[in-house]
């Protein structure tokens, strides 16, 4: 057997049916129930500003006043206090209050919109992370199966050498033990594959038992931007941060509205009363709602809203720091993982493969012992799996960065 055969067995076939990540992302944006619920919540919030800025409904009063008997018309035209008429009343907030209420509701709608964008980014990020983890499990399954085939080839050589007295029986036992270890590892990868398929189907709103496949050949990308650029992009585009800014603006408007409650609202009323043969009577009046207990009501309301505004500003600062910390952490993880992938692919793995090929040739001729071959074989196994693990960690970190920056990691 030529040495090159031992290594060609590690080549990986392409999957027959693979679903591109971009298509799954598009499907999630259209079908995910979290996104749809957030969208409807935002659309509902958009209906509130016109309601909040409208005047209260007018009141129409219809009635009569009678003399001498309780029925309508008694004394009408004879007694000046007998009449039948209609009175229309309209409550009028102090000027500026209705506009502020509408602006507050509009800011709340803006908050809901940022929540909607946050959920979109979260769903897409979770989908991408699950997809890359699924890809890692699929590659792990393929790699492990090829390692088992290679180990069986080594085992056959060891058995042949043992039969001629050139190899120890413990070499066979060691290879058989490692084969069982590979089988256990294969089961773990298969369980991880099923778990990630369920997670992806849930995010896509598909039946949970459906199969999701990822292509085996997914080249590792590069860092999309510098750390400073990502941080700057997050400050201006991250929806979770924009939401806190909208909360500040809403709380400031609410504080202004609370201050306007020191000024009285009023009610305008106008009426017409028929008095039969006597001239009709007309009425117009203005009723003021005086803030007579302002030291217990309005003052406390203003203080409350000022505390709410301070809370909103602190929340903004805390969220900003949390986002920056997460971006820095994920960026460092992505950067390290990408460097490790390069190190494995350009140096460690090629050298390990050369050492394995060389030791396999020497082992066949009896010039090298089994433990050396086995150690070189496990170096290839460990380094290839670790390389792909780092590639998966790189892609997962980019997906988290995309969520935190508002999409910068995908540009």
PyMOL commands that set and color helices and strands:
alter all, ss='L'
color gray80, all
select helices_A, chain A and resi 3-8+21-31+33-45+48-52+97-163+169-204+227-237+239-260+298-365+370-405+408-410
alter helices_A, ss='H'
color red, helices_A
select strands_A, chain A and resi 59-65+83-92+265-275+278-289
alter strands_A, ss='S'
color yellow, strands_A
deselect
rebuild
show_as cartoon
